[in-house]
Amino acid sequence: MNVYLTPSISERLSGNAYPGRGIVLGLSEDGSRAVTAYFIMGRSANSRNRVFTLRDGALYTEPFDASKVEDPSLIIYAALRKLGNRLIVTNGDQTDTVYEGLAAGKSFSEALEARCFEPDAPNLTPRISGLYTLEAEKPRYELSILKSIDPEGSDCARHTFSYPAKPGLGHFIHTYVRDGKPLPSFQGEPERVALGNDIEAFTAQLWNSLNEENRISLYVRFTRLSDGSYEDRLINRNK
């Protein structure tokens, strides 16, 4: 078994109708740009009633039709924020928790000690989070998952993974292994994925790999490590 195999994102997602929400962090093949991607999916009317919007360089989830919002607590949040040379991306309002923790001098994992999985029994959806340190010489990133330790939700298991950024390599974490009742939480380490240099190609590949019925929104950002400038792409199913 070759544990260093690095398939494409489309190979990772092939045949998976519902990985839930997902984060990809890594480095472009030429080593010049930090790659960040976040997508959301949905099965219920409440979950599908969302769009991504950008304001002042931050990414937010917002209702597509405000009159149809059933429970805003788990679907409306800042998904991506920047603090200095650190980029935060998460699948919930823990984005703000990490931002405030870092600003107070805490580490990524220390900031997340205040949070646990989502209170949406029986799924007990994990909270997944990423932090990218955008340094030209030694870029690095961390991924975290907070998930229930048992079916009853009696306590929270906390896992943090730290990576030096390497050209052409990304790591992919998502909330669910696959579709199911209840939805099974992501297992194991974040998955290795191959990254290229073309933001258009990667965005299209990722969006087209998501189940057409369940995909909702996707955001991709390539940040140039030399100066912090970036280009991004945003796709919303609801327009």
C-alpha positions as CSV (number, residue, x, y, z in Angstrom):
1,M,0.0,0.0,0.0
2,N,1.4,3.4,-1.1
3,V,0.3,5.9,1.6
4,Y,1.9,8.7,-0.4
5,L,-0.4,8.4,-3.4
6,T,-1.8,11.8,-4.3
7,P,-5.0,11.5,-6.4
8,S,-6.9,14.4,-8.0
9,I,-9.8,16.0,-6.1
10,S,-12.1,14.5,-8.7
11,E,-10.8,11.0,-7.9
12,R,-11.3,11.7,-4.2
13,L,-14.9,12.7,-4.7
14,S,-15.8,10.2,-7.4
15,G,-19.0,8.4,-6.4
16,N,-19.5,10.2,-3.2
17,A,-23.0,11.8,-3.2
18,Y,-22.6,13.6,0.1
19,P,-19.3,14.5,1.6
20,G,-21.0,17.5,3.2
21,R,-18.8,20.6,3.7
22,G,-15.2,20.4,2.7
23,I,-11.9,22.3,3.0
24,V,-8.8,22.0,0.8
25,L,-5.5,23.6,1.8
26,G,-2.2,23.2,0.0
27,L,0.4,24.7,-2.3
28,S,0.3,25.2,-6.1
29,E,2.6,23.0,-8.2
30,D,5.0,25.8,-8.8
31,G,5.3,26.5,-5.1
32,S,4.3,30.2,-5.5
33,R,0.7,30.3,-4.3
34,A,-1.3,29.0,-1.3
35,V,-4.4,27.2,-2.3
36,T,-7.6,27.4,-0.2
37,A,-11.0,26.0,-1.1
38,Y,-14.2,25.6,0.7
39,F,-17.5,24.1,-0.4
40,I,-20.9,23.5,1.0
41,M,-23.6,20.9,0.1
42,G,-27.2,20.5,1.3
43,R,-30.0,18.1,1.4
44,S,-32.7,19.9,3.4
45,A,-34.5,23.0,2.2
46,N,-32.9,25.0,5.0
47,S,-29.4,23.8,4.0
48,R,-30.0,24.5,0.3
49,N,-31.2,28.0,0.9
50,R,-27.7,29.5,0.9
51,V,-25.2,31.5,-1.1
52,F,-21.6,32.6,-0.6
53,T,-20.9,36.3,-0.6
54,L,-17.7,38.3,-0.3
55,R,-17.3,41.4,1.7
56,D,-13.9,43.2,2.3
57,G,-12.0,40.0,1.5
58,A,-14.0,37.8,3.9
59,L,-16.3,35.0,2.8
60,Y,-19.8,34.7,4.3
61,T,-22.7,32.2,3.9
62,E,-26.0,34.0,3.6
63,P,-29.6,33.0,2.9
64,F,-30.6,33.0,-0.7
65,D,-34.3,33.7,0.3
66,A,-34.4,35.2,3.8
67,S,-38.2,34.4,4.0
68,K,-37.5,30.7,3.9
69,V,-34.8,30.5,6.7
70,E,-35.8,27.9,9.3
71,D,-32.7,27.8,11.5
72,P,-29.9,30.3,10.8
73,S,-27.6,29.2,13.6
74,L,-25.8,26.5,11.7
75,I,-26.0,27.8,8.1
76,I,-25.2,31.6,8.4
77,Y,-21.6,32.4,9.3
78,A,-18.3,33.9,8.2
79,A,-16.5,31.0,6.5
80,L,-13.2,32.7,5.7
81,R,-11.3,35.6,7.4
82,K,-7.8,36.9,7.4
83,L,-5.7,38.0,10.4
84,G,-2.3,39.4,9.4
85,N,-0.6,36.7,7.4
86,R,-3.0,34.0,8.6
87,L,-6.0,32.8,6.6
88,I,-8.8,31.1,8.6
89,V,-11.5,28.9,6.9
90,T,-14.1,26.8,8.7
91,N,-17.5,25.2,8.3
92,G,-19.2,27.3,10.9
93,D,-19.1,30.3,13.2
94,Q,-15.9,28.9,14.8
95,T,-14.2,31.1,12.2
96,D,-14.8,34.0,14.6
97,T,-13.7,31.9,17.5
98,V,-10.4,31.1,15.9
99,Y,-10.0,34.8,14.7
100,E,-10.6,36.1,18.2
101,G,-8.4,33.4,19.8
102,L,-5.4,34.2,17.5
103,A,-5.8,37.9,18.1
104,A,-5.6,37.2,21.9
105,G,-2.3,35.2,21.4
106,K,-3.8,31.7,21.5
107,S,-2.7,28.9,19.1
108,F,-5.1,27.4,16.5
109,S,-5.9,24.4,18.7
110,E,-6.2,26.5,21.9
111,A,-8.7,28.7,20.3
112,L,-10.9,25.8,19.3
113,E,-10.9,24.3,22.8
114,A,-14.0,26.5,23.4
115,R,-16.0,24.7,20.7
116,C,-17.1,21.2,19.9
117,F,-19.2,19.4,17.2
118,E,-22.5,20.9,16.0
119,P,-25.7,20.2,18.1
120,D,-27.6,18.6,15.2
121,A,-28.4,15.1,16.6
122,P,-28.4,12.4,15.3
123,N,-25.7,13.6,12.8
124,L,-23.6,15.5,15.3
125,T,-21.8,17.1,12.4
126,P,-18.1,17.7,13.0
127,R,-16.7,21.2,13.0
128,I,-13.8,21.3,10.5
129,S,-11.4,24.2,10.4
130,G,-8.2,25.3,8.6
131,L,-5.5,27.8,9.3
132,Y,-2.9,28.8,6.6
133,T,0.2,30.8,7.6
134,L,1.1,32.7,4.5
135,E,4.9,32.9,4.8
136,A,7.0,33.1,1.6
137,E,9.9,31.1,3.1
138,K,8.1,28.4,5.2
139,P,4.4,28.4,4.4
140,R,2.4,26.0,6.5
141,Y,-1.1,25.0,7.4
142,E,-3.2,23.2,10.0
143,L,-6.5,21.4,9.8
144,S,-8.8,20.5,12.7
145,I,-11.8,18.3,13.2
146,L,-14.0,18.4,16.3
147,K,-16.3,15.4,16.4
148,S,-18.4,13.3,18.7
149,I,-16.7,10.5,20.5
150,D,-19.8,8.3,20.5
151,P,-23.3,8.2,19.0
152,E,-24.8,9.9,22.0
153,G,-22.6,13.0,21.7
154,S,-21.4,12.6,25.3
155,D,-18.0,14.3,24.6
156,C,-15.8,15.8,21.9
157,A,-12.8,14.2,20.3
158,R,-10.3,16.8,19.0
159,H,-7.8,16.2,16.2
160,T,-5.4,18.8,14.8
161,F,-3.0,18.1,11.8
162,S,-0.1,20.3,10.9
163,Y,1.6,20.4,7.5
164,P,4.6,22.1,5.9
165,A,3.3,23.4,2.5
166,K,4.8,21.3,-0.4
167,P,4.5,22.1,-4.1
168,G,1.6,20.3,-5.8
169,L,0.3,18.8,-2.5
170,G,-3.0,19.6,-0.8
171,H,-4.9,18.1,2.1
172,F,-8.7,17.6,2.0
173,I,-11.0,17.3,5.0
174,H,-14.8,17.0,4.9
175,T,-17.6,16.6,7.4
176,Y,-19.0,13.2,6.3
177,V,-17.5,10.0,4.9
178,R,-20.5,9.6,2.6
179,D,-24.3,9.8,2.7
180,G,-26.2,7.9,5.3
181,K,-28.7,8.0,8.1
182,P,-27.3,9.3,10.4
183,L,-24.5,10.8,8.4
184,P,-21.1,9.2,9.3
185,S,-18.5,11.6,10.5
186,F,-15.2,12.0,8.6
187,Q,-12.6,9.4,9.7
188,G,-8.8,9.3,9.7
189,E,-6.3,11.9,8.5
190,P,-7.1,14.6,5.9
191,E,-6.8,13.1,2.4
192,R,-3.9,13.9,0.1
193,V,-4.9,15.6,-3.2
194,A,-2.9,16.8,-6.2
195,L,-2.8,20.5,-6.9
196,G,-1.8,22.3,-10.1
197,N,-1.2,25.9,-11.1
198,D,-4.5,26.8,-12.8
199,I,-7.2,28.2,-10.5
200,E,-9.8,27.9,-13.3
201,A,-9.0,24.3,-13.9
202,F,-9.0,23.4,-10.2
203,T,-12.3,25.3,-9.5
204,A,-14.0,23.6,-12.4
205,Q,-12.7,20.2,-11.4
206,L,-13.8,20.5,-7.8
207,W,-17.3,21.9,-8.7
208,N,-17.9,19.3,-11.4
209,S,-16.9,16.5,-8.9
210,L,-19.5,17.5,-6.4
211,N,-22.9,15.8,-6.7
212,E,-25.1,18.0,-8.9
213,E,-28.2,17.6,-6.8
214,N,-26.5,18.4,-3.5
215,R,-23.8,21.0,-4.3
216,I,-24.6,24.5,-3.2
217,S,-21.6,26.8,-3.2
218,L,-17.8,26.8,-3.8
219,Y,-15.0,29.3,-3.1
220,V,-11.4,29.0,-4.2
221,R,-8.5,31.4,-3.5
222,F,-4.9,31.2,-4.8
223,T,-2.7,33.6,-2.7
224,R,0.7,34.6,-3.9
225,L,3.1,34.1,-1.1
226,S,5.6,36.7,-2.3
227,D,3.2,39.6,-1.7
228,G,-0.1,38.4,-0.4
229,S,-2.1,39.2,-3.5
230,Y,-4.7,36.7,-4.6
231,E,-7.2,35.7,-7.2
232,D,-10.4,33.9,-6.4
233,R,-13.4,32.2,-7.9
234,L,-16.9,31.9,-6.4
235,I,-19.7,29.6,-7.6
236,N,-23.3,29.7,-6.3
237,R,-25.9,27.2,-7.4
238,N,-28.5,29.7,-6.3
239,K,-28.3,32.9,-8.4
